[in-house]
Amino acid sequence: MSEETPLPLPAVEHRILRRDEVEAKTGFKRAHLYNLMRAGKFPKAIRLGIRAVGWDSLEVEQWIAERRKQRV
């Protein structure tokens, strides 16, 4: 019997993404991102300051990967 070895995952830099980066990665605009977050269908933003939020890059990449798996 041969065991399949899992393919290595591409290295993803773990950092905080600002909204413009998240919009570019997902193709969604601000209002849609916030609607998805409210519905529990997108990773929650992290409060960075009084008027600043960001998203965990690994959570966003994982969310994108899950959507890709659903297509297949």
N, C-alpha and C positions, 0 to 999 in steps of 0.2 A: 504494500500500500504506500502510495506517495502522499505526503501531507502538503497541502498548499500553504506556502508562506505568504502572509499578507503583504501587499505592496506598501512601501513606506509612504507615509503621508508627506505632502510637500511642507517644507518649513514655513510657518506663518509667524510673522513678527507679532508679538503680543504687545499691544499698545492701545491707547484710547483714540478712537476715531471721532472726529467732529462731524457735525451734521452734513456738511457738504461732501465729505468723503463717503458717508453712509448713503447719501442720495446717489452718488456716482456709482457705487458698488451695486446698489439694488435697482436703480432706475426709478425709484419712488421719490415723490416730493414730500415735503415736511408734513403736510396734513395727513397724507396716507400713512406715513410712518407712525405718527401719533395715534391714528385710528387703529392700526395694527397692534401697537403697544397696549392701548386701552382694552382691546379684545383678547390680549394675552397671546397674540400670534406673532410677535416680534420681540426680540430682547429689549428689556427696559433700559432706558438711558440712565447714566450715572451723573448725579449732580456734581459739577466741578466748581461752581461758584454761584453767586446770586443769579446771574443771567446766563450761565454757561453749563451745557451738558455735553456728554460724550457717550460713546458706546464701546464696550469691550470688543476689540477686534476679533478675538477668538469666538465669541458668541455670535457675532455677525457672520463670520466665515462658516461656522457650523450651521447657522440658519440657512445660508445660501446652499451649502452642501446637501442639506436635507431636502430642499426644494428640487435640486437636481436629481436626487434619488427618486423622488416621486414622479418625475417625468418618464423614467425608464420603465 
